[in-house]
Structure formats: C-alpha cells, structure tokens
C-alpha cells in the first residue's frame, strides 16, 4: 500500500515569526526583535525537551532563548495554518534541523 510523506521547510526568519506570533497568542514572553543565528535541539525528543535559539537582537546583543519542543512544534503548525499551508492532523510529525532550515516531516500511513 502506498504511503505519503509531507515535508515543510522553514527558514530562520519564518521560525522567528512563528515563535513570536505563538508567544503573543499564548501570552508568554515575546522574543526581542532580531534574527536567529543558531538553533540547538535536545538529544532526547520529549515534548518537554528544550530547544535553544541564539538570537542576535537589533541592538547587536546576543540573546539565548529556550522553548519546549512542544511549544516550538505548535508554533510551526500554527504558522502553517495562518499561511494556508495544510498540515494533516494524522501522521507522525518529526522536526529536523538541517543547515539553516527547520524541516517539519510528516509521515502519513
């Protein structure tokens, strides 16, 4: 039986926008204005694991931000929904960091 995989690729600017918008809607501290320089994922993949971001703020300072993997993933999914990019509810979702992009890989069976 055929299976379907879907891949959605985000650049760092899109990730920043997704996190900023999701922070506003969830009423948590909003990231400063700036650009993501690096993203570090945890070795373990639990929803409470922390994703670290190095953010170069507009004033030149470097900030380290921490988000749970669950918050990070939801931000990406809501960003897709807000931009009319279909994300199926079903399927296994995996987030992969590749070069300067974040890949949301959805495996449908």
N, C-alpha and C positions, 0 to 999 in steps of 0.2 A: 504494500500500500504506500502511495507517495506521501511524503511529509513536506511541510512548508517551514522555512526559516525566514525570519524577517530581521533586517539589520538597519538600525537608525544610527547615524553618525553625527555627533555634536562637536563643534569646535569649542575652544575655551570660552569665547565670548558668549556663545549660546548657553553653555553650562553656567556661567556667571549670571546671565539674565534669568535662567530658570531658578537658580538658588535665591536670587534677590526677590523675584516675584513670589516664590513659595514662602520665603521668610515673611513677607508682608502679609500674605493670606493666612499664615499660621500664627501671626502676631508674636514672632520671635525676633531677636536682634537682627537687624538688617545689615548685610555686609557693606562695608565702606565702598565708595566709588573707586574703581580701579580695574586692573587686568590680572587675570590668573596667570601666574608664572609656572606653577607646577602643581600636580595633584598626586597624592600618595594614597594608595588603597591598603587596607589591612591584609595581613596574611590569612586571617580567618574570615569567612563570609557569613556572618550572622547579621541580622537586621540592626543590632545594637553596636556593631563594629563602627569605628570612626574612620571617616575619610578626611584627610588633611589637605588643605589648599594653601599655597603661598600666593598671597595677593599683593601686587605692587599697587599701592594706593596712588591716587592722583598727585599727592604731595611728595611722592617718591619713597615713602616709608614702606617697608615690607611687613605685612600682617600675616599671621598664621591663623587660619580658620578651621574649625572642626565641625563636622556634621555627621550624624549617624548615617549608616549606609541606607537605612530605610528612608530617611528624610531626603537624601541625595537622589535615590531612585524615584521617589514620588515627585520630586521637583522636575525630573526629566520627563516623566509620564505626563504631568500636568502641562508642561511646556509644549509637548506634542499636541495634546488636546486643544490647547489655546491657539495652536498654529495649524489646525485641521490636518494633523498627521495621525492617521489611525493607528492605535495601539490596541491589539486584541487583549481582552481580559484573560482568556485562556492561554495556556502555554507557559513554558519555563522561561523566566527572564534572567539574563546574565549581563553584568556590566563589566566591560573590559577597557583598560586604559592602553591605548596604542598611539605611540608618538605624542603628538599634541592634540589628540582627539579622545573622546569618550564614545565607546560603541555600546549601544543597547541591543543585545542579541536576543531575539525571541524565537524559541523553538516550539513550533506547533505540531501536535501529533494527530 
